[in-house]
Amino acid sequence: MKGKIILQTNLPGEKLFARGKVRDTWESQWPGRNSERLLLMITTDRLSAFDAVMSRGVPELGKLRNQISLFWFEQLKDICPNHIYSGNQQVCAGILRGTVQKDNDLLGRCALVYGVGVFPVECIVRGYITGSGWKNYQKDGTVCGIKLSAKLREADKLLEPIFTPTTKAKTGHDIPITFDEMVSLVGGQAAEAMREKSVRLYKEADKFAEACGIIIADTKFEFGLSGKDIILVDELLTPDSSRLWDKALYEPGGPQLSLDKQPVRDWLKLSGWNKKPPPPPLPDEVVEKTRERYVKAYERLTGNIWPPVF
C-alpha cells in the first residue's frame, strides 16, 4: 500500500515557518536543549526538475527522501553534528496536536530539527567527472577553476574529490563560485571548516555506499551555525542532492544509470517542454520508474526492505 500523495501540508493551529520546493517547515512549541527553537520539517511528495515543481507528485517520495536523510545523519554524526533533534516518527506525531492519526500518511516524512542560521552557500563535492563539471572540463580542462588531469573520460573517477561551492539561490539556478568568493561570503574560518567537513563526509559516505553497490558521483551539503558549532542541515545524501550510480553497471566513458529522478528529466526533455512553468503532467510510467529508483537506493543503503514500520 503506497498511500496517498502529499503535495502540501496543512496543520491547523500551527504556524508555517517556510515552504520550499519539496519541504514544508512548521514552528514547534517544544523546547530543545537550552530552550533552542525546534522546527517540524515535513518532506512532501513534490518533485522538482529544471527549477520547476511538477504538478504531479510521486507516491511515498517524501518518506523515502526523509528516511534516507535520517539514515545518513545518524551514520555520519561522528564526523559532523547535525540539526536533527528527533527522527522518531512517534515523537514527531506527538507535537502535531491530533493532526496525525493512526496510519496517517504524514508518518515517515517528519523530522524535528533545531532552527539554526544557515550559511548562504551550497557545498558541492565531486568524486567523478560528470554533469556540469564534465561540460566545463571539455572546454578548458577545469571544473570551477580547478585544473584536472588530462584525457579524462565522462564519469571517470577523480584522483581526489574536489570541492566546488555554489551560491544558494531562492529561485533559479545556483551559481558556481570560487573558494575565495565563498570566503568573502562566510568568512575564512567557516569556509575552511565547511570545505574540510564536506570532503571528509563525502569520502566516508562514498566508501560506505560503494560497499552497498552504489557510487556517490557527487553530492551537496548544507551547513548552519548552532552557537559556535558548524552543523549539517537540510537533507543529506538523498537521490535529490546527490548523483547515485549503480556500481554493477558503472562503465566510464558516457552517462551512467542514476538512482534518482533521471526518468523525469529524460521525459521532460523529450516532451518538448520549454522549461517555463507550468511543466506538463508526468505519465504513470515515469512516476513509477522514479519511485522504483528511490526505493532501490533506500534498500541498498540501509539494508532494510521498504517500507519500514513507523
Secondary structure by P-SEA (a helix, b strand, c coil): cccccccbbbbcccccccccccbbbbbbccccccccbbbbbbbccccccccccccccccaaaaaaaaaaaaaaaacccccccccccccaaaaaaacccccccccccccccccccccccccbbbbbbccccaaaaaaaacccccccccccccccccccccbbbbbbbccccccbbbbbcaaaaaaaccaaaaaaaaaaaaaaaaaaaaaaaaaccccccbbbbbbbcccbbbbccccccccccccccccccccccccccccaaaaaaaaaacccccccccccccaaaaaaaaaaaaaaaaaaacccccccc
